[in-house]
Amino acid sequence: APLIVSIDPGTKCAGYAVFAESDTETKPVMIRCGVFRGDDWIDTANHTPEFSELDKENLKLIIEDPRIYPVTNVRPNDLMKLANSVGAIVAKVNAKFTKLVTPSRWKKSIPKTIHQKRILRCLSPEEKQILDNCLCPKSLQHNVVDAIGIGLWHVGRMK
């Protein structure tokens, strides 16, 4: 059964979630989540978790692919660094299957605060516990929640 790693990339902090098939649920469930950090995009990519206990042959990576939107206050050079980070993380994870997904594809244009609440509502009590137990400062938890959202979207648990 495939294991799915979903990542919300970042230049200094990235969130991840791992989903696996379940005997009791029809769609994959989250079994692990967290953040990895660094001083810059290279350092952050170098801190990508190994996911070594996962079977590389059945590993799927779903990662957000940054986009330049016409109306944004994001600086183009910051997006370039983020895109570099995505490439480095993809290389580091080295999954058999990789899917890049744009923000507008998985979360539409819903404001972050509203979308984060929707993601949390999709989690089972067990998954909420995994999120609560992940050693992530509250100030960075939005990265983990987005990674979870990307995974939920991919496995069809979030429309």
N, C-alpha and C positions, 0 to 999 in steps of 0.2 A: 504494500500500500504506500502511496506517495506521502512524503512528509513535506509540508509547505512552510517555508520561511518567508514571512512578509517583513519588509523593512521600509521605514520612513527615514530616508537618508538626511544627513545634516553635515555641515562642515566641522562642527565642534561637538555635536551630540546627535546620535541616531537611535531610533527605537526599533525594536524587533519583536516579533511574535512567531511562535512555532505552532503549527496545527497538524493534527494527526487524525487518521480514521478512528472511529470509536465503535465499540461493540454494541453500544446502546443507542447511539444517535445516528440519524441518516446522513448527516453532513459532518465533515471534520470539526473537531473541537480544539481549542487552544490548550496546549500542554505546558507552555513556557513563554515568558516575555521578559523584556528588560531594555536597558539602554547600554550603549557603548560610547565612550567619549575620547576626545583627544584635543591637542592644542590647536590643530588646524586640520584641513581635510585629509592630508596624508596620514597624520598621526591617528585620526579617528578611524580611517579605513584600516590601518594597521591593528586597531583594537577590535575589529569585527570578531565576534565569537567564532570559535572553530566549528561548532555544530558537528564535531567529529563523531559524536555518538550516532549521528544520523547516517543513513545509508546513502552515499553519494549517488548511487545508480537511480534511486527513487526520490532524489531531492529536487524540489521545485522552489525557485526563488521568485518572489513577486516584489518588485521594488518600484517606488514612485520615481517617475521620470520628470524632472523639472521642465517647466515651460515658461516662455516669455509671453505674458498676456498684454494686450494693448493698453489697458488701464491698470497700472500697478505702480507702487512706490518702491518696488524691489530694484536694487541696483544691478545692472547687467553683469558686472564683474562678480557679484555675489552668486548669481545664477551659474556663471561659468565655473566657479569653485565648487558649487553644489553638483553640477554635472560631472566634474572631475571626480568628486567623491563617489557618485553613483558608479562610474566606471571602475574605480578602484575596489569598491565593495563587491561588485559583481565578479571581478577577477578573484578576489579573496575567497568568496563563498564557493566559487567553482562548482555550481550546481549543474546537473544534467540538463535541466530546463530552466530558462530564465524568461520572465515576462516583465517588460517595463510598462507601467501604467501611468497615464497623466493624472494630475490632481482633478481636473474637470471630469475625467472618465469615472473615477471611483467615488468622488464626493460632490460632484456637480458644483454649483456655485453657492452651496449652503454655507452660511457663516460658521466659523470654527467652533464657537461656543455651543451652538445648536447641534452641529454635527457630532461633536464629542459626546454630548448627552445621548444622542441616538445610538452611537457605538456602544456606550456603556449599557444601554437598555437591551441590547442584543445578547449580552453575555449571560451565561448560566451562573448560578451561585458559585459553582466550582471555579469557573473562569474568573469571576470577580475576585475570588480568594487568591488565585494565582497572581492577578494584577496587584492586589493589596500586599501580597508577600514579596513582590519583586523589589529588590533593593534600589529604588529609584527615588530621588528627591521629588517632592510634590511639584516643584517648579519645572521639572523636566518631564513630568508624567504625560503631558500632551503628546510628546514624541512617541511614547509607548502606545498610547490610545490610538494615534493615527496608524501606527504599524498594525495594531489589532484590527482597525477599521479596514485597512487594505486587505488583510487576510480574510476577514468576514465577507467583504465584497467579493473576493476571488472565489470563495467556496460557496457563494450564493446564499449566505445567511443575512445579507444586507442588500436591500434594493437601492 
